[in-house]
Amino acid sequence: MSKVIAIIGRPNTGKSTLFNRIIGKRQAIVHPTSGVTRDRNYGEAEWTGKKFFLIDTGGYVPDSDELFEKAINDQIKIAIEESDKIIFTVDTANGLHPVDKEIAKLLRKYKGDKKIFLVANKSDNNERDINSSEFYSLGFDEPVSISGLNGRNVADLLDMITEDIEETEEVEDERFKIAIVGRPNAGKSSLTNALLKEERNIVTNIPGTTRDSIDSVLKYYNEEIVLIDTAGLRKKSKIDKDESLEFFSTVRTYKAIQRCDVAIVVIDATLIMEQFRDTPDMKNAIFRLDRQDIRIIDEVVSLNKGILLCINKWDLVEKDSKTAEIIRKKIEEHLRSFGYLEIIFISALTKQRIHKVLESAKEIYEERKRKIKTSELNDFLEEAKLKNQPPAVQGKDLKLNYVTQVKTAPPVFAFFCNEPKIIPENYKKYLENNFRSRFGFRGVPVTFVYKKKN
């Protein structure tokens, strides 16, 4: 795993501002109200060719009885334990605070194991630099005076925190890479083992047995395929908070998805069926996927990776010949905006339909690389316009001139027109639906961009 660096500090010391400065985009919510960052923001950062994962935590409030603040504190403790280095932020504008001393006391327990950088944030000028001297009493090395807001001395801080990180040489692995992702205990490692036909990973019924993503290689019709197995976080502390433990599993999942071509999202069928336990009429029952499953699906789609939903533990479900089709329709209705998803029902334990997993993933992989001729695309566009002409918007007639594919893996299609900024969303959706009806791209997110014709 890449170096993980966590930003820790009391509320309103500028952690999110510093996070955004280092990541290079406005990803964290920045607001002067304390407690805005409840969940941890995370992202991959790079400095002079050196890559690391950066985590922005909520503000630490010691010994708080407030449930909200307790949840933040628990998550921060997990972040401290799981990170390699810590940026401990203090505020030169408001000076040393009693909570800073409490956080320092907590961090000193890790002083021998982790590099801790005491960062005096909001040091916008030399006068503020002088104020940083009072933080020596916290018992760490010399405070690093910076301003996350205007970037002052942030480059020096980055030099320090990346000093022992090796430069990353991008070596392109051309092999087909599959990430097996999902909630803890959904059966990810069991699926990996079933595909590999060996006990590559420890498989138990304890959520979070696999600590980090593990790569394995299998041969499929003489082709090497890399399987990236991720699982939940192994508990390293006495904190018994599912919400806290979930986060680093999410980081690993995110990293695995970044590396893959196709993500297999494993969903526990027994948890799906619990929704119908007290309902005799499955067809008319209200159905929702778990929010964590949806979050993972959103992550895969946002990174434009191929996606395959595997409903696992199907052997444990009481069912008849119509159950699978009902569940499939329920999922498709719930995920209406992802109408291109491929769904299969499997049992990693009994190997039921396991052969379909690689077969379907391979098909999605090939679809993702598919190149469509410009002539075929423009035939599609003319037919779509013939059925439904682009509307007039703001008194202007929209003219879609032509379309071409500008990228594969992931596929991107550029539509050239006279007024790209005012094309209605419903007409864009109409084009996408017609496009998929004609060209498929099952299991593949497709990007449409609209450009002004020169």
VOZAFI-219061 format. One record per residue (C-alpha): x, y, z; residue in three letters; residue number from 1. Coordinates in Angstrom, 1 decimal. Example, Ala and Ser with C-alpha at 12.3 -4.5 7.8 and 13.67 -1.06 7.14 Angstrom:
// VOZAFI-219061
- 12.3	-4.5	7.8	ALA	1
- 13.7	-1.1	7.1	SER	2
This chain:
// VOZAFI-219061
- 0.0	0.0	0.0	MET	1
- 1.2	3.5	-0.8	SER	2
- 2.2	5.7	2.1	LYS	3
- -0.8	6.9	4.1	VAL	4
- -0.6	10.3	5.7	ILE	5
- -3.4	11.5	8.0	ALA	6
- -4.2	15.2	8.8	ILE	7
- -5.2	15.4	12.5	ILE	8
- -6.2	18.3	14.7	GLY	9
- -8.9	20.0	16.7	ARG	10
- -11.8	21.6	14.9	PRO	11
- -11.2	24.6	12.6	ASN	12
- -7.4	24.4	12.4	THR	13
- -7.6	24.4	8.6	GLY	14
- -7.2	20.7	8.0	LYS	15
- -9.6	20.6	5.0	SER	16
- -8.0	23.7	3.5	THR	17
- -4.6	22.1	3.7	LEU	18
- -6.0	18.8	2.3	PHE	19
- -7.4	20.6	-0.7	ASN	20
- -4.2	22.5	-1.2	ARG	21
- -2.1	19.3	-1.3	ILE	22
- -4.6	17.3	-3.4	ILE	23
- -4.9	20.2	-5.8	GLY	24
- -8.6	20.5	-6.0	LYS	25
- -11.5	21.6	-3.8	ARG	26
- -12.6	18.2	-2.6	GLN	27
- -13.1	18.6	1.1	ALA	28
- -15.9	21.0	2.3	ILE	29
- -14.2	24.1	3.8	VAL	30
- -16.3	26.0	6.2	HIS	31
- -15.5	27.9	9.5	PRO	32
- -18.1	25.9	11.4	THR	33
- -16.4	23.2	13.4	SER	34
- -17.4	19.6	12.8	GLY	35
- -18.1	20.0	9.0	VAL	36
- -15.8	17.2	8.1	THR	37
- -17.5	14.3	9.7	ARG	38
- -16.4	11.5	7.4	ASP	39
- -12.8	11.3	6.3	ARG	40
- -12.0	12.7	2.9	ASN	41
- -9.2	10.9	1.1	TYR	42
- -7.4	11.1	-2.1	GLY	43
- -4.2	10.3	-3.9	GLU	44
- -1.6	13.1	-3.9	ALA	45
- 1.6	13.5	-5.8	GLU	46
- 4.7	15.6	-5.2	TRP	47
- 7.8	15.6	-7.4	THR	48
- 6.9	12.2	-8.7	GLY	49
- 6.2	10.7	-5.3	LYS	50
- 2.7	9.4	-4.6	LYS	51
- 0.9	9.0	-1.3	PHE	52
- -2.6	8.8	0.1	PHE	53
- -3.8	11.8	2.1	LEU	54
- -6.7	11.6	4.6	ILE	55
- -8.5	14.6	6.0	ASP	56
- -10.1	13.8	9.4	THR	57
- -12.8	15.5	11.4	GLY	58
- -11.8	17.7	14.3	GLY	59
- -10.8	15.9	17.4	TYR	60
- -12.7	16.7	20.6	VAL	61
- -11.4	14.7	23.6	PRO	62
- -13.7	13.1	26.1	ASP	63
- -16.8	14.4	24.5	SER	64
- -20.2	13.0	25.4	ASP	65
- -21.7	14.3	22.2	GLU	66
- -22.4	11.2	20.0	LEU	67
- -21.5	13.1	16.8	PHE	68
- -18.1	14.1	18.2	GLU	69
- -17.5	10.6	19.6	LYS	70
- -18.0	9.2	16.2	ALA	71
- -15.4	11.6	14.8	ILE	72
- -13.0	10.8	17.6	ASN	73
- -13.2	7.1	17.0	ASP	74
- -12.6	7.6	13.3	GLN	75
- -9.5	9.7	14.0	ILE	76
- -8.1	7.1	16.3	LYS	77
- -8.4	4.5	13.5	ILE	78
- -6.8	7.0	11.1	ALA	79
- -3.9	7.4	13.4	ILE	80
- -3.3	3.7	13.8	GLU	81
- -3.6	3.0	10.1	GLU	82
- -1.5	5.9	8.8	SER	83
- 2.3	5.9	8.2	ASP	84
- 2.7	9.6	9.0	LYS	85
- 0.7	12.2	10.7	ILE	86
- 0.3	15.9	10.1	ILE	87
- -0.8	17.4	13.4	PHE	88
- -2.3	20.8	12.7	THR	89
- -2.4	23.7	15.1	VAL	90
- -3.7	27.2	14.6	ASP	91
- -1.3	30.2	15.0	THR	92
- -4.1	32.7	14.5	ALA	93
- -5.8	31.6	17.8	ASN	94
- -2.8	30.1	19.6	GLY	95
- -2.3	27.1	21.8	LEU	96
- -5.6	25.5	22.9	HIS	97
- -6.2	22.9	25.7	PRO	98
- -7.5	20.5	23.1	VAL	99
- -4.1	20.7	21.3	ASP	100
- -2.5	19.4	24.4	LYS	101
- -4.9	16.5	24.6	GLU	102
- -4.3	15.6	21.0	ILE	103
- -0.5	15.8	21.6	ALA	104
- -0.9	13.5	24.6	LYS	105
- -2.7	11.0	22.3	LEU	106
- -0.1	11.3	19.5	LEU	107
- 2.9	10.9	21.8	ARG	108
- 1.9	7.2	22.2	LYS	109
- 2.8	6.8	18.5	TYR	110
- 5.9	8.9	18.5	LYS	111
- 8.3	6.0	18.2	GLY	112
- 6.3	4.3	15.5	ASP	113
- 5.2	7.1	13.2	LYS	114
- 6.7	10.3	11.9	LYS	115
- 4.6	13.2	13.3	ILE	116
- 4.8	16.6	11.7	PHE	117
- 3.7	19.5	13.9	LEU	118
- 2.2	22.0	11.5	VAL	119
- 1.5	25.5	12.6	ALA	120
- -1.2	26.4	10.1	ASN	121
- -2.6	29.9	9.3	LYS	122
- 0.9	31.3	9.4	SER	123
- 0.1	33.8	6.7	ASP	124
- 3.1	36.1	7.5	ASN	125
- 6.3	36.5	9.5	ASN	126
- 4.4	37.8	12.5	GLU	127
- 2.3	34.6	12.7	ARG	128
- 5.5	32.6	12.4	ASP	129
- 6.7	34.1	15.7	ILE	130
- 3.4	32.8	17.3	ASN	131
- 4.3	29.3	16.4	SER	132
- 7.0	29.2	19.1	SER	133
- 4.4	28.5	21.8	GLU	134
- 3.7	25.1	20.3	PHE	135
- 7.1	23.8	21.2	TYR	136
- 5.6	22.9	24.6	SER	137
- 3.6	20.1	22.9	LEU	138
- 6.8	18.0	22.8	GLY	139
- 7.3	17.5	19.1	PHE	140
- 10.0	18.7	16.6	ASP	141
- 10.1	22.3	15.5	GLU	142
- 6.7	23.4	14.2	PRO	143
- 6.5	23.8	10.4	VAL	144
- 4.8	27.2	9.8	SER	145
- 2.5	27.1	6.7	ILE	146
- -0.6	28.6	5.3	SER	147
- -2.9	26.1	3.7	GLY	148
- -5.1	29.0	2.5	LEU	149
- -2.5	30.8	0.4	ASN	150
- 0.0	28.0	0.0	GLY	151
- 2.8	29.6	2.0	ARG	152
- 5.6	27.1	2.8	ASN	153
- 3.4	24.1	1.8	VAL	154
- 6.0	23.1	-0.7	ALA	155
- 8.6	22.8	2.1	ASP	156
- 6.2	20.7	4.1	LEU	157
- 5.6	18.4	1.2	LEU	158
- 9.4	18.0	0.7	ASP	159
- 9.6	16.9	4.3	MET	160
- 6.7	14.4	4.4	ILE	161
- 7.8	12.8	1.1	THR	162
- 11.5	12.7	1.8	GLU	163
- 11.6	8.9	2.3	ASP	164
- 9.0	8.1	-0.3	ILE	165
- 10.4	6.7	-3.5	GLU	166
- 9.5	8.2	-6.8	GLU	167
- 6.8	6.2	-8.6	THR	168
- 7.8	5.0	-12.1	GLU	169
- 4.6	4.4	-14.1	GLU	170
- 5.1	0.9	-15.5	VAL	171
- 2.0	0.0	-17.5	GLU	172
- 0.7	-3.5	-16.8	ASP	173
- -1.1	-4.5	-19.9	GLU	174
- -2.8	-7.5	-18.3	ARG	175
- -6.5	-7.6	-17.7	PHE	176
- -7.1	-6.5	-14.1	LYS	177
- -10.2	-7.3	-12.1	ILE	178
- -10.9	-5.8	-8.7	ALA	179
- -13.2	-7.8	-6.4	ILE	180
- -14.9	-5.3	-4.2	VAL	181
- -17.8	-5.1	-1.8	GLY	182
- -18.8	-4.8	1.8	ARG	183
- -17.0	-6.9	4.5	PRO	184
- -18.3	-10.4	4.7	ASN	185
- -20.0	-10.3	1.2	ALA	186
- -17.7	-13.2	0.1	GLY	187
- -15.0	-11.4	-1.8	LYS	188
- -12.1	-13.6	-0.7	SER	189
- -14.3	-16.7	-1.2	SER	190
- -15.0	-15.6	-4.7	LEU	191
- -11.3	-15.0	-5.3	THR	192
- -10.5	-18.5	-4.0	ASN	193
- -13.2	-20.1	-6.1	ALA	194
- -11.8	-18.4	-9.2	LEU	195
- -8.2	-19.4	-8.4	LEU	196
- -9.3	-22.9	-7.2	LYS	197
- -7.0	-22.6	-4.2	GLU	198
- -6.9	-21.1	-0.7	GLU	199
- -5.0	-18.0	-1.8	ARG	200
- -6.5	-15.9	1.0	ASN	201
- -7.7	-16.7	4.5	ILE	202
- -11.4	-17.2	4.4	VAL	203
- -13.5	-17.0	7.5	THR	204
- -16.9	-15.7	8.5	ASN	205
- -15.3	-12.8	10.4	ILE	206
- -15.8	-9.5	8.5	PRO	207
- -12.5	-7.9	7.6	GLY	208
- -10.1	-10.9	7.6	THR	209
- -8.1	-9.5	4.6	THR	210
- -6.2	-6.5	5.7	ARG	211
- -5.2	-5.1	2.4	ASP	212
- -5.7	-5.7	-1.3	SER	213
- -4.0	-8.8	-2.5	ILE	214
- -3.1	-9.5	-6.1	ASP	215
- -3.3	-13.0	-7.6	SER	216
- -2.8	-14.1	-11.2	VAL	217
- -4.8	-16.8	-13.0	LEU	218
- -4.7	-18.2	-16.5	LYS	219
- -7.9	-17.9	-18.5	TYR	220
- -7.7	-19.4	-22.0	TYR	221
- -3.9	-18.8	-21.9	ASN	222
- -4.4	-15.2	-20.9	GLU	223
- -3.0	-13.9	-17.5	GLU	224
- -5.6	-12.1	-15.5	ILE	225
- -4.8	-10.2	-12.3	VAL	226
- -7.3	-10.5	-9.5	LEU	227
- -7.2	-7.7	-6.9	ILE	228
- -9.0	-9.0	-3.8	ASP	229
- -10.0	-6.3	-1.2	THR	230
- -11.7	-6.9	2.0	ALA	231
- -12.7	-5.0	5.2	GLY	232
- -10.4	-3.7	7.8	LEU	233
- -8.9	-6.0	10.4	ARG	234
- -9.6	-4.5	13.8	LYS	235
- -6.4	-3.1	15.3	LYS	236
- -7.9	-1.4	18.4	SER	237
- -10.6	-1.8	21.0	LYS	238
- -12.8	0.7	19.2	ILE	239
- -16.0	-1.2	18.3	ASP	240
- -17.5	1.1	15.8	LYS	241
- -18.4	-0.3	12.4	ASP	242
- -18.6	3.2	10.9	GLU	243
- -15.0	3.9	12.0	SER	244
- -13.6	0.6	10.8	LEU	245
- -15.3	1.0	7.5	GLU	246
- -13.1	3.8	6.3	PHE	247
- -9.8	2.2	5.6	PHE	248
- -11.5	-0.6	3.8	SER	249
- -13.0	2.2	1.6	THR	250
- -9.6	3.6	0.9	VAL	251
- -8.3	0.2	-0.2	ARG	252
- -11.4	-0.4	-2.3	THR	253
- -10.9	3.0	-3.9	TYR	254
- -7.3	2.2	-4.7	LYS	255
- -8.2	-1.2	-6.1	ALA	256
- -10.9	0.3	-8.4	ILE	257
- -8.4	2.8	-9.6	GLN	258
- -6.0	0.0	-10.7	ARG	259
- -8.6	-2.3	-12.4	CYS	260
- -10.2	-2.5	-15.8	ASP	261
- -13.4	-4.2	-14.4	VAL	262
- -14.7	-4.2	-10.9	ALA	263
- -16.7	-7.1	-9.6	ILE	264
- -19.0	-5.8	-6.9	VAL	265
- -20.0	-8.6	-4.6	VAL	266
- -23.3	-8.3	-2.8	ILE	267
- -24.6	-10.6	-0.1	ASP	268
- -27.9	-12.2	-1.3	ALA	269
- -29.0	-13.1	2.2	THR	270
- -29.0	-9.4	3.2	LEU	271
- -31.1	-8.5	0.1	ILE	272
- -33.6	-11.2	1.0	MET	273
- -34.0	-9.9	4.5	GLU	274
- -36.1	-7.1	3.0	GLN	275
- -38.7	-9.6	1.9	PHE	276
- -38.8	-11.7	5.1	ARG	277
- -42.2	-10.3	6.2	ASP	278
- -43.6	-9.7	2.7	THR	279
- -45.4	-12.5	0.8	PRO	280
- -45.6	-10.4	-2.4	ASP	281
- -42.0	-9.8	-3.5	MET	282
- -43.0	-8.1	-6.7	LYS	283
- -44.7	-5.2	-5.0	ASN	284
- -42.4	-4.9	-2.0	ALA	285
- -40.3	-1.8	-1.4	ILE	286
- -36.7	-2.6	-2.2	PHE	287
- -33.4	-0.7	-1.7	ARG	288
- -29.8	-1.8	-1.9	LEU	289
- -27.6	-1.0	1.1	ASP	290
- -26.0	2.5	1.0	ARG	291
- -22.5	1.0	1.1	GLN	292
- -23.2	-1.2	-1.9	ASP	293
- -24.5	1.9	-3.8	ILE	294
- -21.5	3.9	-2.7	ARG	295
- -19.1	1.3	-4.1	ILE	296
- -21.1	1.2	-7.4	ILE	297
- -21.0	5.0	-7.6	ASP	298
- -17.2	4.8	-7.1	GLU	299
- -16.7	2.3	-9.9	VAL	300
- -18.9	4.4	-12.3	VAL	301
- -17.2	7.7	-11.3	SER	302
- -13.8	6.2	-12.2	LEU	303
- -15.3	4.9	-15.5	ASN	304
- -14.4	1.2	-14.9	LYS	305
- -16.3	-1.8	-16.2	GLY	306
- -18.7	-3.1	-13.6	ILE	307
- -20.3	-6.5	-12.9	LEU	308
- -22.7	-7.1	-10.0	LEU	309
- -22.3	-10.6	-8.4	CYS	310
- -25.2	-11.5	-6.0	ILE	311
- -23.3	-14.0	-3.9	ASN	312
- -24.5	-16.7	-1.4	LYS	313
- -27.4	-17.5	-3.7	TRP	314
- -27.2	-21.1	-2.3	ASP	315
- -28.4	-19.8	1.1	LEU	316
- -31.5	-18.1	-0.3	VAL	317
- -35.0	-19.7	-0.2	GLU	318
- -36.2	-19.2	-3.7	LYS	319
- -38.2	-20.4	-6.6	ASP	320
- -37.8	-20.2	-10.4	SER	321
- -38.9	-16.5	-10.4	LYS	322
- -36.9	-15.1	-7.5	THR	323
- -33.7	-14.2	-9.4	ALA	324
- -35.7	-12.4	-12.1	GLU	325
- -37.7	-10.4	-9.5	ILE	326
- -34.5	-9.4	-7.7	ILE	327
- -32.8	-8.4	-10.9	ARG	328
- -35.7	-6.2	-11.8	LYS	329
- -35.8	-4.7	-8.3	LYS	330
- -32.1	-3.8	-8.6	ILE	331
- -32.5	-2.4	-12.0	GLU	332
- -35.4	-0.2	-10.9	GLU	333
- -33.5	1.0	-7.9	HIS	334
- -30.4	1.7	-10.0	LEU	335
- -32.3	3.2	-12.9	ARG	336
- -29.5	5.6	-13.8	SER	337
- -27.2	2.6	-14.2	PHE	338
- -29.4	0.7	-16.6	GLY	339
- -26.4	-0.9	-18.3	TYR	340
- -25.3	-3.0	-15.3	LEU	341
- -24.6	-6.7	-15.7	GLU	342
- -26.0	-8.8	-12.9	ILE	343
- -25.3	-12.5	-12.1	ILE	344
- -26.4	-14.7	-9.2	PHE	345
- -23.6	-16.9	-7.8	ILE	346
- -22.4	-19.0	-4.9	SER	347
- -18.7	-18.7	-4.3	ALA	348
- -19.0	-21.6	-1.8	LEU	349
- -20.7	-24.1	-4.0	THR	350
- -19.1	-22.7	-7.2	LYS	351
- -22.6	-22.1	-8.7	GLN	352
- -22.2	-20.1	-11.9	ARG	353
- -18.6	-19.3	-11.0	ILE	354
- -17.6	-19.9	-14.7	HIS	355
- -19.9	-17.0	-15.6	LYS	356
- -18.0	-14.5	-13.5	VAL	357
- -14.8	-14.5	-15.6	LEU	358
- -16.8	-15.0	-18.8	GLU	359
- -18.9	-11.9	-18.1	SER	360
- -16.0	-9.8	-16.8	ALA	361
- -14.0	-10.6	-19.9	LYS	362
- -17.0	-9.6	-22.1	GLU	363
- -17.2	-6.3	-20.2	ILE	364
- -13.4	-5.8	-20.6	TYR	365
- -13.7	-6.2	-24.4	GLU	366
- -16.7	-3.9	-24.6	GLU	367
- -14.8	-1.2	-22.7	ARG	368
- -12.0	-1.4	-25.4	LYS	369
- -14.4	-1.4	-28.3	ARG	370
- -13.9	1.2	-31.1	LYS	371
- -16.9	2.2	-33.2	ILE	372
- -16.5	3.6	-36.7	LYS	373
- -17.4	7.3	-37.1	THR	374
- -19.7	6.4	-40.0	SER	375
- -21.7	4.0	-37.8	GLU	376
- -21.9	6.7	-35.0	LEU	377
- -23.2	9.3	-37.4	ASN	378
- -25.8	6.8	-38.8	ASP	379
- -27.0	6.4	-35.2	PHE	380
- -27.1	10.2	-34.7	LEU	381
- -29.1	10.9	-37.9	GLU	382
- -31.6	8.2	-36.9	GLU	383
- -31.9	9.6	-33.4	ALA	384
- -32.5	13.1	-34.8	LYS	385
- -35.0	11.8	-37.3	LEU	386
- -37.1	10.3	-34.4	LYS	387
- -36.7	13.2	-32.1	ASN	388
- -35.2	16.5	-33.3	GLN	389
- -33.1	18.6	-30.9	PRO	390
- -35.4	21.2	-29.3	PRO	391
- -35.1	24.9	-29.6	ALA	392
- -33.6	26.4	-26.4	VAL	393
- -33.6	30.1	-25.4	GLN	394
- -34.8	30.9	-28.9	GLY	395
- -31.9	29.1	-30.5	LYS	396
- -32.1	26.0	-32.8	ASP	397
- -29.8	23.2	-31.6	LEU	398
- -27.8	21.5	-34.4	LYS	399
- -26.0	18.3	-33.7	LEU	400
- -23.5	18.0	-36.6	ASN	401
- -21.6	14.8	-36.0	TYR	402
- -20.2	12.4	-33.4	VAL	403
- -17.0	10.6	-33.1	THR	404
- -15.3	8.3	-30.6	GLN	405
- -12.3	10.1	-29.1	VAL	406
- -11.2	7.4	-26.5	LYS	407
- -11.4	3.8	-25.6	THR	408
- -11.0	2.1	-22.2	ALA	409
- -13.0	4.0	-21.0	PRO	410
- -15.1	4.9	-24.1	PRO	411
- -15.6	8.6	-24.7	VAL	412
- -17.8	10.0	-27.5	PHE	413
- -17.7	13.7	-28.6	ALA	414
- -20.8	15.3	-30.1	PHE	415
- -20.1	18.4	-32.1	PHE	416
- -22.8	21.0	-32.2	CYS	417
- -23.6	24.7	-32.4	ASN	418
- -24.7	25.4	-28.8	GLU	419
- -23.2	22.7	-26.5	PRO	420
- -23.9	24.6	-23.2	LYS	421
- -27.7	24.6	-23.6	ILE	422
- -28.5	21.1	-24.7	ILE	423
- -31.2	19.9	-22.3	PRO	424
- -30.4	17.0	-20.0	GLU	425
- -33.4	15.0	-21.1	ASN	426
- -32.2	15.2	-24.7	TYR	427
- -28.7	14.0	-23.7	LYS	428
- -30.4	11.1	-21.9	LYS	429
- -32.5	10.3	-25.0	TYR	430
- -29.3	10.1	-27.0	LEU	431
- -27.6	7.9	-24.4	GLU	432
- -30.6	5.5	-24.3	ASN	433
- -30.7	5.3	-28.1	ASN	434
- -26.9	4.8	-28.2	PHE	435
- -27.0	1.9	-25.8	ARG	436
- -30.0	0.3	-27.6	SER	437
- -27.9	0.3	-30.8	ARG	438
- -24.3	-0.4	-29.5	PHE	439
- -24.7	-2.1	-26.2	GLY	440
- -21.7	-1.4	-24.0	PHE	441
- -23.2	-3.7	-21.3	ARG	442
- -21.5	-3.2	-17.9	GLY	443
- -19.5	-0.2	-19.2	VAL	444
- -19.9	3.5	-18.2	PRO	445
- -19.9	5.6	-21.3	VAL	446
- -19.0	9.3	-21.4	THR	447
- -20.6	11.8	-23.8	PHE	448
- -19.0	15.2	-24.3	VAL	449
- -20.5	18.0	-26.2	TYR	450
- -18.2	20.4	-28.1	LYS	451
- -18.7	23.5	-30.2	LYS	452
- -18.2	22.9	-33.9	LYS	453
- -15.5	25.2	-35.3	ASN	454
